[in-house]
Amino acid sequence: MEQVLWKILGIFLSVILMFIVPIMYLYERQDTISYSVISTQLNQMTDSARDIGRLDASAYQTFLRALDQTGNSYLINLEHYEKVYVPVYNDSGLFMEDYHISYEGFYKEDIEAILNSGGFYPMEQGDMFFVSVQNVTPTKSQIVRQILYGMDPQYPSLIVRGGGMVRHESY
């Protein structure tokens, strides 16, 4: 009886090693490729937008198509912080010949509304532009990890961020 249990355990372990582990490796490699595609496309789009001072609707659509090709669903956050100069006054209302710099934020809904109507979203030199992407649906490797390890796939495994200061303006 004891030998039968050992044989069953040996068959079970060989099945895991021969089939499950290579499948898990394949799916993790697929996640790595998806991450690379997302990172490359995101950096290309944000660098272009920061260099020319505007986000073109065609560049944004190209980015969305590249995300669709990975086979996952994503949450995309767009953030534009417009640089605003606020004059500084003293308590009596006299201008102190100084300005305070602050930023006014515009987000995905605002940016996409302008992209859909005008073809491009304008920005000025010194503004900040950021994009972040994270998967919403679990990837295949997350599903396999959930089956093997009991891990919860609710947390995203693909998180990519990019952007920075706008370097030039379009006129």
Backbone bond lengths (Angstrom), bond angles and torsions (degrees), N, CA, C in turn:
res aa  C-N    CA-C-N  psi(-1)  N-CA   C-N-CA  omega(-1)  CA-C   N-CA-C  phi
1 M - - - 1.453 - - 1.533 111.10 -
2 E 1.349 114.97 -40.77 1.452 119.43 -178.48 1.530 111.05 -65.51
3 Q 1.347 117.82 -37.06 1.461 121.06 179.01 1.526 110.91 -66.70
4 V 1.294 117.89 -35.23 1.463 122.14 178.59 1.529 110.00 -63.88
5 L 1.342 116.56 -42.22 1.469 120.09 178.26 1.525 111.36 -64.27
6 W 1.335 116.19 -40.08 1.457 119.46 177.99 1.526 111.25 -65.68
7 K 1.317 117.75 -38.71 1.466 121.14 177.97 1.523 110.48 -65.99
8 I 1.316 117.60 -41.71 1.466 121.00 178.14 1.532 109.99 -63.52
9 L 1.339 116.99 -43.62 1.466 120.96 177.69 1.529 110.27 -62.77
10 G 1.328 117.64 -41.57 1.468 121.20 178.05 1.515 112.01 -62.81
11 I 1.329 117.16 -42.28 1.472 120.64 178.09 1.524 110.19 -64.93
12 F 1.315 116.18 -42.13 1.468 120.77 179.74 1.527 110.76 -62.06
13 L 1.325 118.15 -46.18 1.465 121.53 178.92 1.529 111.59 -65.76
14 S 1.325 117.61 -38.33 1.469 119.21 179.04 1.522 111.14 -66.83
15 V 1.323 117.09 -36.53 1.467 120.03 176.68 1.529 109.83 -63.27
16 I 1.333 116.15 -44.05 1.473 119.76 178.62 1.521 110.17 -61.54
17 L 1.312 117.39 -46.76 1.457 120.42 -177.25 1.526 112.81 -69.75
18 M 1.322 117.80 -33.23 1.453 120.55 -176.66 1.520 113.51 -85.17
19 F 1.310 118.68 -28.00 1.462 120.53 -173.68 1.528 113.68 -119.22
20 I 1.291 117.62 -51.60 1.463 120.88 -173.07 1.527 111.88 -69.23
21 V 1.325 117.23 -46.38 1.462 120.41 -178.29 1.530 111.65 -62.13
22 P 1.340 121.02 -46.83 1.472 119.25 176.81 1.535 113.13 -62.21
23 I 1.337 116.12 -36.41 1.464 118.66 178.09 1.523 109.89 -65.57
24 M 1.331 116.69 -42.75 1.460 120.16 178.71 1.528 110.50 -62.91
25 Y 1.320 117.38 -42.25 1.463 121.02 177.44 1.529 110.52 -61.35
26 L 1.319 116.85 -43.23 1.462 121.56 179.19 1.525 111.37 -60.39
27 Y 1.321 116.51 -45.05 1.468 120.35 -179.94 1.530 111.96 -68.78
28 E 1.324 118.00 -36.39 1.464 120.02 175.91 1.520 110.78 -67.12
29 R 1.313 116.58 -35.45 1.477 120.55 175.78 1.528 109.79 -65.82
30 Q 1.332 116.41 -37.93 1.459 120.61 176.84 1.529 110.47 -62.59
31 D 1.332 118.03 -39.68 1.467 121.52 175.78 1.527 111.16 -62.68
32 T 1.329 116.21 -39.54 1.462 120.41 178.85 1.525 110.64 -64.13
33 I 1.306 116.66 -41.60 1.471 120.57 178.31 1.525 110.15 -66.26
34 S 1.332 117.62 -42.48 1.466 121.14 177.25 1.521 110.62 -60.32
35 Y 1.338 116.91 -43.65 1.459 121.26 178.29 1.528 110.46 -59.98
36 S 1.328 116.37 -42.96 1.465 120.86 179.75 1.524 111.60 -63.38
37 V 1.337 116.87 -43.39 1.467 120.98 179.08 1.524 110.19 -63.28
38 I 1.331 116.64 -46.47 1.462 120.81 -179.22 1.523 110.18 -62.06
39 S 1.322 116.21 -47.56 1.466 120.57 -178.35 1.523 111.80 -61.03
40 T 1.322 116.78 -44.51 1.461 120.67 -179.84 1.525 111.43 -63.68
41 Q 1.317 116.68 -48.02 1.471 120.53 -178.69 1.526 111.37 -66.81
42 L 1.326 117.34 -40.05 1.464 120.94 179.85 1.519 110.75 -64.61
43 N 1.336 117.22 -45.73 1.462 120.07 179.30 1.515 111.85 -65.95
44 Q 1.324 116.93 -37.33 1.463 119.91 177.85 1.523 110.55 -63.52
45 M 1.338 117.14 -44.88 1.460 120.66 -179.14 1.528 111.59 -67.19
46 T 1.345 117.60 -47.11 1.468 119.49 -177.44 1.523 111.68 -68.94
47 D 1.319 118.05 -38.76 1.466 119.95 178.02 1.516 111.38 -64.57
48 S 1.325 116.96 -41.29 1.461 120.71 177.30 1.522 110.68 -63.01
49 A 1.322 117.34 -45.28 1.469 121.29 -179.73 1.523 110.62 -63.59
50 R 1.317 117.34 -39.85 1.467 120.69 -179.36 1.518 111.23 -72.37
51 D 1.339 117.76 -31.71 1.464 120.72 -179.93 1.521 112.62 -73.44
52 I 1.330 117.67 -39.92 1.465 119.93 -176.36 1.521 112.76 -99.40
53 G 1.331 117.90 -6.64 1.456 120.69 175.87 1.513 114.83 79.25
54 R 1.306 116.73 20.56 1.464 119.91 176.28 1.523 109.33 -161.36
55 L 1.336 113.56 152.88 1.461 120.33 175.43 1.513 107.56 -103.47
56 D 1.326 116.43 116.86 1.463 121.22 179.79 1.523 110.15 -81.62
57 A 1.323 115.71 142.51 1.467 121.02 178.39 1.525 110.54 -61.59
58 S 1.328 117.61 -36.74 1.473 120.03 -179.58 1.527 110.93 -67.06
59 A 1.329 118.15 -38.47 1.465 121.27 177.88 1.525 110.46 -66.43
60 Y 1.319 116.85 -38.97 1.460 120.85 178.84 1.529 110.78 -67.40
61 Q 1.335 117.33 -40.30 1.464 120.99 177.98 1.534 111.10 -66.24
62 T 1.322 117.08 -38.24 1.470 121.32 175.77 1.525 110.24 -61.40
63 F 1.327 116.18 -41.88 1.459 121.48 177.19 1.529 111.25 -62.08
64 L 1.332 117.33 -44.61 1.469 121.10 179.77 1.527 111.51 -64.76
65 R 1.347 117.18 -38.88 1.466 120.28 177.55 1.531 111.10 -64.22
66 A 1.334 117.03 -39.56 1.471 120.58 178.37 1.526 110.39 -63.87
67 L 1.320 117.38 -37.53 1.472 120.15 177.15 1.525 110.75 -66.34
68 D 1.323 117.16 -39.76 1.469 120.92 179.43 1.526 111.63 -62.33
69 Q 1.316 117.15 -32.61 1.464 120.96 -177.43 1.524 113.07 -70.24
70 T 1.327 117.82 -15.29 1.468 119.73 178.90 1.523 111.99 -78.62
71 G 1.331 118.12 -16.18 1.458 121.32 177.16 1.513 114.75 87.35
72 N 1.318 118.46 7.43 1.464 122.46 178.88 1.521 109.63 -116.49
73 S 1.318 115.99 163.13 1.466 121.59 173.42 1.522 108.30 -101.00
74 Y 1.330 116.28 143.43 1.461 120.62 -173.45 1.516 111.46 -130.83
75 L 1.330 114.52 151.96 1.452 123.29 169.18 1.520 106.18 -100.76
76 I 1.332 116.39 121.21 1.460 121.92 -177.10 1.520 108.34 -112.17
77 N 1.330 116.26 127.65 1.461 121.42 175.58 1.521 109.16 -114.78
78 L 1.316 116.28 125.01 1.462 122.79 175.27 1.522 107.48 -110.06
79 E 1.319 117.24 134.11 1.462 121.86 179.60 1.527 109.06 -136.25
80 H 1.316 115.48 129.52 1.463 121.40 174.91 1.524 107.07 -127.44
81 Y 1.327 115.87 122.88 1.461 121.12 178.40 1.525 107.95 -110.75
82 E 1.326 114.26 108.89 1.464 120.72 -177.98 1.524 109.37 -83.04
83 K 1.324 115.22 130.96 1.462 121.61 -179.65 1.523 108.71 -74.49
84 V 1.343 116.18 127.74 1.461 121.88 -178.34 1.526 107.85 -126.26
85 Y 1.343 116.28 130.33 1.454 122.03 176.88 1.528 108.71 -96.55
86 V 1.325 115.91 121.00 1.460 121.55 -178.72 1.530 107.94 -111.30
87 P 1.348 117.99 121.31 1.464 119.43 179.56 1.541 111.25 -65.88
88 V 1.334 114.62 145.59 1.465 120.58 -179.47 1.526 108.67 -100.85
89 Y 1.344 115.86 128.28 1.462 123.11 178.34 1.517 108.92 -118.72
90 N 1.342 115.77 150.68 1.464 118.42 175.24 1.527 109.37 -84.51
91 D 1.333 117.19 -175.07 1.462 121.68 -175.34 1.522 113.30 -63.94
92 S 1.328 116.86 -26.92 1.472 119.62 -179.67 1.527 112.38 -90.19
93 G 1.325 117.48 3.19 1.458 121.12 176.43 1.511 113.99 88.96
94 L 1.328 118.34 12.38 1.464 123.00 -179.84 1.525 109.22 -88.20
95 F 1.348 116.42 132.53 1.456 121.78 -179.57 1.521 109.70 -66.11
96 M 1.329 117.70 129.63 1.464 123.07 -175.49 1.528 113.06 -92.53
97 E 1.329 117.95 10.67 1.464 123.52 -179.20 1.531 111.61 55.77
98 D 1.313 114.45 41.93 1.452 121.33 178.79 1.525 108.12 -146.28
99 Y 1.319 114.69 155.14 1.462 120.42 179.64 1.521 109.38 -127.81
100 H 1.298 114.45 143.78 1.467 121.62 173.85 1.523 107.36 -102.40
101 I 1.326 116.99 131.59 1.467 121.03 179.62 1.523 108.57 -94.29
102 S 1.328 115.95 127.35 1.465 121.12 173.91 1.522 108.08 -134.23
103 Y 1.302 115.97 171.40 1.455 120.68 -177.72 1.520 110.19 -125.40
104 E 1.330 115.41 135.48 1.457 122.03 175.59 1.522 107.55 -104.80
105 G 1.330 116.52 128.53 1.457 121.03 -173.88 1.515 114.11 -93.47
106 F 1.332 115.08 138.95 1.457 123.65 172.73 1.527 106.24 -126.33
107 Y 1.333 115.73 139.92 1.450 118.99 -170.87 1.527 111.14 -123.73
108 K 1.310 116.28 -174.05 1.463 123.59 -170.12 1.523 113.44 -48.80
109 E 1.317 117.97 -48.18 1.472 120.58 -177.22 1.526 110.90 -61.36
110 D 1.339 116.91 -44.46 1.468 121.30 179.24 1.527 111.19 -63.93
111 I 1.322 115.90 -45.63 1.470 120.86 -176.38 1.524 110.68 -67.01
112 E 1.346 117.20 -45.97 1.466 119.85 -179.70 1.523 111.87 -65.51
113 A 1.331 118.44 -34.10 1.466 120.99 177.47 1.522 110.68 -62.05
114 I 1.330 116.63 -41.97 1.470 120.18 178.97 1.524 110.73 -71.46
115 L 1.342 117.32 -39.09 1.467 120.21 178.05 1.523 111.26 -62.09
116 N 1.320 116.96 -40.10 1.470 120.43 -178.70 1.520 112.37 -71.32
117 S 1.323 117.79 -26.05 1.472 119.32 -178.09 1.521 113.71 -97.87
118 G 1.343 117.51 -36.36 1.452 118.85 -171.68 1.509 116.61 -110.58
119 G 1.304 118.66 -12.83 1.455 119.79 179.58 1.511 114.10 94.38
120 F 1.360 118.11 -24.94 1.460 120.22 175.58 1.521 109.98 -153.82
121 Y 1.319 114.83 154.33 1.464 121.89 179.13 1.524 107.40 -108.51
122 P 1.357 118.50 114.96 1.467 120.82 -175.33 1.535 112.50 -81.09
123 M 1.325 114.62 147.10 1.466 122.37 174.39 1.526 107.87 -138.72
124 E 1.320 115.87 161.85 1.464 120.53 -179.72 1.526 109.99 -116.83
125 Q 1.320 114.40 158.56 1.456 120.28 179.35 1.534 109.35 -58.37
126 G 1.326 116.72 134.38 1.458 121.97 -179.56 1.520 113.53 96.38
127 D 1.350 117.43 -14.82 1.461 120.65 175.48 1.528 108.77 -70.16
128 M 1.319 115.15 165.53 1.461 120.85 176.91 1.530 108.72 -114.85
129 F 1.341 116.00 137.92 1.461 121.17 -179.57 1.524 108.39 -134.72
130 F 1.349 116.41 124.61 1.454 121.57 -178.14 1.520 110.07 -132.78
131 V 1.335 115.45 146.84 1.462 122.39 175.01 1.525 107.09 -134.04
132 S 1.331 116.31 135.54 1.462 120.20 173.51 1.523 108.88 -130.32
133 V 1.325 114.97 144.84 1.459 122.38 -177.76 1.521 108.06 -132.47
134 Q 1.331 116.55 134.45 1.468 120.47 173.40 1.515 109.22 -145.00
135 N 1.332 115.25 145.95 1.459 118.59 -178.26 1.524 110.18 -72.26
136 V 1.333 114.93 143.37 1.464 122.11 179.34 1.521 109.99 -99.99
137 T 1.312 116.18 -45.66 1.462 120.81 178.42 1.526 109.04 -86.46
138 P 1.324 117.78 147.19 1.464 118.94 178.47 1.528 111.24 -66.01
139 T 1.318 115.36 140.59 1.460 119.82 176.29 1.527 108.65 -78.34
140 K 1.331 115.70 168.98 1.470 119.55 -179.27 1.525 111.36 -62.86
141 S 1.326 116.71 -36.27 1.470 118.37 178.86 1.525 111.08 -67.90
142 Q 1.327 117.62 -34.14 1.464 119.80 175.88 1.527 110.93 -64.91
143 I 1.320 116.88 -37.86 1.465 120.65 179.39 1.529 110.57 -66.17
144 V 1.350 116.59 -42.81 1.464 119.84 178.71 1.530 110.20 -65.06
145 R 1.350 116.58 -42.03 1.466 119.57 177.15 1.520 111.43 -61.71
146 Q 1.320 116.56 -37.12 1.462 119.57 178.35 1.527 110.38 -63.88
147 I 1.331 116.56 -41.88 1.465 120.57 -179.93 1.528 110.74 -66.10
148 L 1.339 117.53 -46.16 1.463 120.65 -175.55 1.527 113.57 -76.83
149 Y 1.322 115.99 -45.51 1.466 120.09 -171.85 1.523 113.77 -105.66
150 G 1.322 117.17 -10.96 1.453 119.81 -175.84 1.520 113.12 74.93
151 M 1.349 116.95 20.98 1.469 120.95 -179.85 1.519 109.99 -74.85
152 D 1.316 115.96 147.25 1.452 122.00 -179.28 1.534 109.37 -84.15
153 P 1.349 119.23 120.23 1.470 120.62 -177.56 1.526 114.17 -85.30
154 Q 1.338 118.55 15.65 1.454 119.51 -177.14 1.529 112.71 -71.90
155 Y 1.333 117.42 -20.87 1.449 120.30 -179.27 1.526 109.70 -88.48
156 P 1.328 117.72 139.29 1.466 119.48 -178.12 1.530 111.34 -68.24
157 S 1.326 115.06 143.75 1.462 119.64 176.74 1.524 111.22 -102.88
158 L 1.320 117.04 -17.09 1.464 121.86 178.52 1.523 108.40 -113.48
159 I 1.321 116.37 105.36 1.460 121.79 177.91 1.519 107.13 -127.53
160 V 1.336 116.52 121.57 1.461 121.52 -178.82 1.521 107.92 -132.70
161 R 1.326 115.95 134.25 1.469 121.67 178.44 1.519 108.84 -128.80
162 G 1.327 115.10 148.62 1.455 119.78 177.84 1.506 110.84 -158.66
163 G 1.321 115.78 167.85 1.454 121.11 177.74 1.508 111.36 128.77
164 G 1.332 114.91 -163.74 1.456 121.40 -178.99 1.517 110.18 152.85
165 M 1.329 115.21 -154.60 1.456 121.10 -176.53 1.525 110.92 -80.07
166 V 1.325 116.19 138.41 1.462 121.99 176.49 1.524 107.58 -72.06
167 R 1.340 115.91 127.02 1.469 120.99 -172.79 1.525 113.30 -93.83
168 H 1.318 117.56 -27.29 1.459 121.10 -177.50 1.527 109.19 -140.42
169 E 1.320 115.92 167.88 1.465 121.22 177.14 1.514 109.48 -119.59
170 S 1.325 115.66 152.76 1.459 119.60 171.48 1.519 107.05 -96.62
171 Y 1.298 116.17 140.31 1.477 119.62 -177.60 1.487 111.52 -108.53
